[in-house]
Amino acid sequence: MAFAFTLQGLLRVRESFERREAQEVAVATAEVRRLSALLSAIRERLACAADEMAQLLRRGTTGAELQLRHLEKMMLERRQRDLAESVAAAVTELRNQQERWRLARQKRKILDQLRHQQLMDFLLTQRRREQQQLDDAFLLRRSQETPAENIA
């Protein structure tokens, strides 16, 4: 008789759910990295804009150019704030997703442990049956041999 885990269907569902949650963690991680890279690029652009503004002021420039650079700086700062908020939201979502994945993994592991315990119980029962059969065969041979020895 072969081992059959009674909750195999549920285990497959839990494994599938865990894989899906792990994939969602990967997606959320990629989004955090993407947004962080954009934020870094904006910060670098702001630093360059500040350097460019300092050079323009040293060289001398028109008021229109200064106003244009100031508007560019304001737009970059606004984009930086928006991206910083997006990164914070993405990090929060990543943490939430990691927790969902952890819970899914925990539920799957519980079923794995139950399956393992059932398998160990099955194997122990199988070994006991085999030992009982060996014992019965031994006793049967012994009982068949004993009368012959008594006659002789």
C-alpha positions as CSV (number, residue, x, y, z in Angstrom):
1,M,0.0,0.0,0.0
2,A,1.4,3.4,-1.0
3,F,1.5,6.5,1.2
4,A,-1.2,9.0,0.4
5,F,-1.3,12.3,2.2
6,T,-4.9,13.1,3.0
7,L,-4.4,16.9,2.6
8,Q,-2.3,16.7,-0.5
9,G,-4.7,19.0,-2.4
10,L,-4.6,21.6,0.3
11,L,-0.8,21.4,0.4
12,R,-0.6,22.0,-3.4
13,V,-2.9,25.1,-3.0
14,R,-0.7,26.4,-0.1
15,E,2.4,25.9,-2.2
16,S,0.9,27.7,-5.1
17,F,-0.2,30.5,-2.8
18,E,3.3,30.8,-1.3
19,R,4.8,30.9,-4.8
20,R,2.4,33.7,-5.8
21,E,3.2,35.7,-2.7
22,A,6.9,35.3,-3.3
23,Q,6.5,36.6,-6.8
24,E,4.6,39.6,-5.4
25,V,7.5,40.2,-3.1
26,A,9.8,40.2,-6.1
27,V,7.5,42.7,-7.9
28,A,7.3,45.0,-4.9
29,T,11.1,44.8,-4.4
30,A,11.7,45.7,-8.1
31,E,9.3,48.7,-7.7
32,V,11.1,49.9,-4.6
33,R,14.4,49.7,-6.5
34,R,13.0,51.4,-9.6
35,L,11.6,54.3,-7.5
36,S,14.7,54.6,-5.5
37,A,16.8,54.8,-8.6
38,L,14.5,57.6,-10.0
39,L,14.8,59.4,-6.7
40,S,18.6,59.2,-6.8
41,A,18.6,60.5,-10.3
42,I,16.5,63.5,-9.3
43,R,18.8,64.2,-6.4
44,E,21.8,64.1,-8.7
45,R,20.0,66.4,-11.1
46,L,19.2,68.8,-8.2
47,A,22.9,68.8,-7.2
48,C,23.9,69.5,-10.8
49,A,21.3,72.3,-11.1
50,A,22.7,73.9,-7.9
51,D,26.2,73.8,-9.4
52,E,25.0,75.2,-12.7
53,M,23.1,78.0,-10.8
54,A,26.3,78.9,-8.9
55,Q,28.3,79.0,-12.2
56,L,25.7,81.2,-13.8
57,L,25.8,83.6,-10.9
58,R,29.5,83.8,-11.0
59,R,29.6,84.5,-14.7
60,G,26.6,86.7,-14.7
61,T,23.3,86.0,-16.5
62,T,20.0,87.4,-17.3
63,G,17.0,87.5,-14.9
64,A,15.0,85.4,-17.3
65,E,17.7,82.7,-17.2
66,L,17.8,82.8,-13.4
67,Q,14.0,82.6,-13.3
68,L,14.0,79.6,-15.6
69,R,16.6,77.8,-13.5
70,H,14.7,78.6,-10.3
71,L,11.5,77.1,-11.9
72,E,13.5,74.0,-13.0
73,K,14.8,73.7,-9.4
74,M,11.3,74.0,-8.0
75,M,9.9,71.3,-10.4
76,L,12.8,69.0,-9.5
77,E,12.2,69.5,-5.7
78,R,8.5,68.8,-6.2
79,R,9.3,65.6,-8.2
80,Q,11.8,64.7,-5.4
81,R,9.1,65.0,-2.7
82,D,6.6,63.0,-4.8
83,L,9.2,60.3,-5.4
84,A,10.2,60.2,-1.8
85,E,6.5,59.7,-0.9
86,S,6.2,57.0,-3.6
87,V,9.3,55.2,-2.3
88,A,7.9,55.3,1.3
89,A,4.6,53.9,0.1
90,A,6.4,51.2,-2.0
91,V,8.5,50.2,1.0
92,T,5.4,49.9,3.2
93,E,3.7,47.8,0.5
94,L,6.9,45.7,0.3
95,R,6.8,45.1,4.0
96,N,3.2,44.2,3.9
97,Q,3.8,41.8,1.0
98,Q,6.7,40.2,2.8
99,E,4.4,39.6,5.8
100,R,1.8,38.0,3.5
101,W,4.5,35.8,2.1
102,R,5.8,34.9,5.6
103,L,2.3,33.9,6.6
104,A,1.8,31.8,3.4
105,R,5.1,30.1,4.0
106,Q,4.2,29.4,7.6
107,K,0.9,27.8,6.6
108,R,2.6,25.7,4.0
109,K,5.2,24.6,6.4
110,I,2.6,23.5,8.9
111,L,1.1,21.2,6.2
112,D,4.6,20.0,5.3
113,Q,5.2,19.0,8.9
114,L,1.8,17.3,9.1
115,R,2.6,15.4,5.9
116,H,6.0,14.4,7.2
117,Q,4.4,13.2,10.5
118,Q,1.8,11.2,8.6
119,L,4.6,9.7,6.4
120,M,6.6,8.7,9.5
121,D,3.5,7.1,11.1
122,F,2.8,5.3,7.8
123,L,6.4,4.0,7.6
124,L,6.3,2.9,11.2
125,T,3.0,1.0,10.6
126,Q,4.5,-0.6,7.5
127,R,7.6,-1.7,9.4
128,R,5.4,-3.2,12.2
129,R,3.4,-5.1,9.6
130,E,6.5,-6.4,8.0
131,Q,7.9,-7.4,11.3
132,Q,4.6,-9.1,12.3
133,Q,4.7,-11.0,9.0
134,L,8.3,-12.1,9.6
135,D,7.4,-13.2,13.1
136,D,4.4,-15.1,11.9
137,A,6.4,-16.8,9.2
138,F,9.1,-17.7,11.8
139,L,6.5,-19.1,14.2
140,L,4.8,-21.0,11.4
141,R,8.2,-22.6,10.4
142,R,9.1,-23.3,14.0
143,S,5.7,-24.9,14.7
144,Q,6.2,-27.1,11.5
145,E,9.7,-28.1,12.6
146,T,9.0,-28.8,16.2
147,P,6.7,-31.9,15.8
148,A,9.3,-33.5,13.5
149,E,12.0,-33.1,16.1
150,N,9.8,-34.6,18.8
151,I,9.2,-37.7,16.8
152,A,12.8,-38.4,16.2
